Structures are given as structure tokens and as C-alpha cells.
Amino acid sequence: MGDANTRKEIEETSQNTPITKGTVAHLEQTLLKFREELDQVRNLPISCASDSDDKDSLNRNLATELKKLASRVQGVEGSKGVEGLNYEDLCVQPDVELPEGYKPPKFEMFDGTGDPRLHLKMYYDKLVGVGRDEKIRMKLFMRILKGDALSWYISQDSKKWTSWVSMASDFMDRFRFNTENAPDVFYIQNLKKKPTETFREYATRWRSEVAKVRPALEEEQMNRFFVRAQDPQYYERLMLIEGQKFSDIIKLGERIEEGIKNGMVTNLESL
């Protein structure tokens, strides 16, 4: 019958051909054609009982194939809003290949904390030999991110970044908050030792917080602010060496700490 070619096309499409968005229009046309032929079969005159059986059988077969095709078309139409999952859809600079023999270095990872500008500088320093290639900079950038920074990157539409400057600017805008809310001098001067900390642990934590202050402090300034942050029993003794190395201040602080434990230095907090 005249439906043979249409039915063959439907069987091949519904069973063997991967369905993509580009084939939807073709399938819809085939589906319409098949429905018309099914209507024609249903309206054929019946001359005998055998013709009736053949027509019923044909109707059932055509209806089954029609259902298969309709299901496939509906499935594709329902996925029109789903973002593509191909390499070209998800990759930044999909047409860019790394130079033959080039092995990306081990990057310092950025987790969303710290100074984003400083991290960009470290990233540049690692791109020896390829750093001037804007597209390679963009392609490798995701490799330096983890944690919240990686989550932010993945949530972005990478196609909006038409240049390295646009990508780096968005990165800076997202994480500039880290430096705008960095500790200030007032904060570090009031950063006290916790009861559970040793003096060395406290000094290490204090120094780590000072490293976040902007503009950065000179060694002499750090020593002075650290000494001024101490309780009286430490301050009276540490102020005598505040012009020396920070490591020397820590050593004297540990001796004072030991003296307080042994009762050789008066612990004013206990009075």
C-alpha cells in the first residue's frame, strides 16, 4: 500500500536514528503524513471478510507505529528547553587546543577567599609560554578554581565571556568583597589570645589575620601593633623588643607564658 515508505521511515527514525532538535520538524511532517494515510486506510471500502481482517490488522499496525513516533516527537519537543550537553555547549573556547607537548602547571587553587587580584597575578606567573594567548588563558582558568569559586564559575554562562578582560572582570566583581572587607588596624589591635591557645598559636593566628590588611603593613608596624594588642603582663616585657624580629617576640612571649604557669610572672588576669 501507499503507506509502506512512510511506515519504513517511521520505523527507522523511531528505532535507529538519534533524535535531535534539528530533526523535530521532519518528524512532525512525517507524523502528519502518516496520520493522513491512516485515515485513508480507515475509510477504504470493504468488499469481503478477508479485506475486513486485513484492514483491521493494518489499522492496528499503523496505530502502533503512529504511537511510537508521536511519543518520540513529544519527547524531543519536551526537551527543547534543556540546555545542550555537547562539548561545544559546555566548554569555554571549545575550538582552542593547547600547544602540542604543553603540560599545564600545578596552579595555586582559589576557593573564593583571599585577594582575587593577587590570585590572578599568581595565575599569570604560571602561564609561562602561553600567557599571551588570551584564548588559552580563558580555557585554563577553571583549573585554578575550587569550592565556592568553582561553583560560581559553573553557574555562569561561559558564552557571555567574549574576552579575557570580561571573564577576569566578572571574577574580580564577584570576589572583590574579600579585600573590601579585609581586617583593619583597629581589628588586629583588638585581636586577643583565646584561653585555649598557646602564645605561639595565638601569634600565628594574629599574623595570618594581619596578612589580610590592606594596604599591607611593614614588619616594624606589625610588631608594634602586635605588642600593643597584648595584656599588661606581656606588654610590659614585649615592648622592650618590639623593634626586633617577630620570631624573637614569639620566643619571649613563650617564656613569659611559661613564667605565668610557674608562678614566676604575675598573671594580672587572675587578680
N, C-alpha and C positions, 0 to 999 in steps of 0.2 A: 504494500500500500504506500500512499504518498508520504506516510509518516516515518518511513524506515530511516531515512537520512537524519531527520530531526531527532528521532529516538536514539540513534547511534551517537550523535553529537552530544546529547544529554548524558548518556551513559559514560562516555569518555570524559566529559567535563566534570561530572559529579563524582567520579570514582578515581580518575587518574591525574587530572590537572590540578596543580596547586592554585587555589583561588586567591587572587589579589584584588586590591581595589580597582585596578585597571581593567579587570575582566567583568566587572559588575554590569556595565551597560550591555555587553554582549550576551551575558546570561539572561538579563531581563528580556532582551529581544527574543532569544531562543525560547524562553518560558512563554512569552505571549504567543509565539508561533505554534508552540506545542499545544497550548490551550485551545487555539482555534481549530487545530486538526482533531483534537479530542472531541470538540463539539460537533465537527463534521461527521466523525465516526458514529457518534450517538444518534445523529439524525438520519443515518443511512436506512433505506427501506429493507425490511426482512422478507425474503422470499420463501424460506423454509426453516425447519427447526435447527438444522446444522448451521445455517447462517446466523441464527439467533445465538447459538452456543459460541460460535466464533466471535461474534460481536461482543458478547459479554466478557469473554476471555481477553479480547483485545482492550476493551474498556478498562478491565482490572489492571492489565499490564501498563497501559498508558497512564492510568491514575497513579499507580505506584511510582513510575518514573517521574511523573509530574510532582509528586510529593517530595521525592528526593531532591529534585532540582530546586523546588521552592524553598526547601529547608536550607540548602547551600546558599542560595541568594540572600535569604534573610539573615543567615549567619554573617555573611560578608557585609551586608548593609548595616548590621548592628555593630560591626567593628570599625566603621568609618571614623568614629571619633577617637579611636585608640591611637596613641602616638606610635610612630614607626619604631621598630626594634632592630632595624638593619644597622650595619656598621656605619653607613653614611648618616643615619639619623642620630646616632648617639656619640659619635666620635668628633672631637674638636680637630679641625684640619684633617679630614679623612683622606685627602689627596696627597698629604705630605708624608714622605718616607724619610727615615733617619739615614744619614750617610752610611754607605757600606763600611762595616768594620767599627762603627761608632758604638761605644758602650756607655749608656748613661751612668753618671757617677752616683755615689751614695749621697743623697741630699739630706740636709737637715730638715726635719719634719716640722710643720707648723700646725698646731692643734686648735688655733683660734684664740690663743692667749699670747701676750707679749706684743712687741712692736712689729707691726706688719711691714713697715718700711725697711727696718733692719733685716727682716727675713727676705725681702726682695733683693737686698744687696747681697746677702749670702747666696741666694739662688743664682744671681748673675755671675758671681765668682766661680760657681761650679760649672758653668756652661762654657768651658774652655773649648775653643774651636768652632762652636756652633752658636754662641751667644748673640751674634749679629744677625742671625736668621730669625726674623720675627715669628714666622710660622712654626718653627721648631720650639721657640720659647713658649708659644701658646700650647703646643701639643704636649710638652713635657710638664707643664705647670701642675697638673693634677697629681703628679707623682710626689710632690712635696707636701701634700695636704693630708691631714688625718683628723679624726674626731669631729668637732663642730665645724671646722673649716672645710672638711671634705663634704659634710652634709650640706653646707651652704652651696658649695660648688655644684654638687649633683642636682640640687633643686633649681639651678639656673638654666635658662635656655641658651645653650652654648652658641647657637647661630646668631645671637644678637651681638656677639663679640666679633666685630669686623677687623679689629686690630689689637695688637698687644696693649696699647695705651688704654683702650676701652676695657679690656679684661683687668689690667692692673688697677685702673681707677675704681672699678667696682669692688675689687678686693680691698683697696685702701678705704673706701667709703664704708664697707661692712665692718672692718676691724679697727678703724681709727679710734674708736671708743676706748680701746685698751690704753692708748697713750694719753688721750684727753682726760682720762680718769686715773692717771698714774699717781702714786703716792707723792705728797709734797713734803717740804721740810718740817712743817708742823706735825704731820703724821709720824714721821720717823723719830722726832724728838720725844714723842709720847708713846713710842712702842716699847712696852715694858717686858721684862722677863716673866715667864709663866712659872708658877710654883713647881711644875713638873719638869721643867727644863734645867739642864746643867748650864753653866755660864757659856761654855763653848757652843752648845746647841742654840742658845739664845743669840749669841753673836753671829753665828752662821745665818740664822733666820733674819736677823736685822740687816745684815749685809746684803742678803738676797733681795729684801724689800728696797733697800737704797739703790740697787742697780736699776730699779724701775723709775726712779725720779728723773724728771726732765725739766730743765737741762741737767745733764749728768754732773755729779759733784766730783771735785778733786779729792785726792786721798786725804789731804790735810783737813778739808771741810768735813769729810765723812768721820774722821777720827774725833773731831771736835763735837759734832752732833751726837756721836755715839756716847762719848763721855758724859755729855750733858743730859743724856737720857737715863743715866744710872741713879740708883738710890744712894743716899748720902754715904753709907759705909764703903761703897765702891767709888763714888765720885771723888771723894777727898783724896784717894790714893791714885786713881787713874789719871786725874787731871795733871799730875806731875809728869806723865809721859805721853800726853796726847799728841805731841809732835813727832813721836816715833812711829814705827810700822804698826799696822793694825794687828798683825800677828803677835807683836810684843804686848799690845794692850790685852789681847785674849789671854796670854800666858799669865800676866799679872792678875787679871780678873779671876783666873782659876786658882791662883794662890790665895787670893782674898776669900774666895768661896770655901776653900779648904780651911782657912783660918776661922771662918764663921762656924763651920761644922765642929771644929776642935775647941771652940770657945776662946780662941786667941784674939779674934776680932769680934767686937760687939755687933750683934745683929740689931740694928735700930728698929727694924720692923716688929721685933718681938717685944719691944718695950711698951 
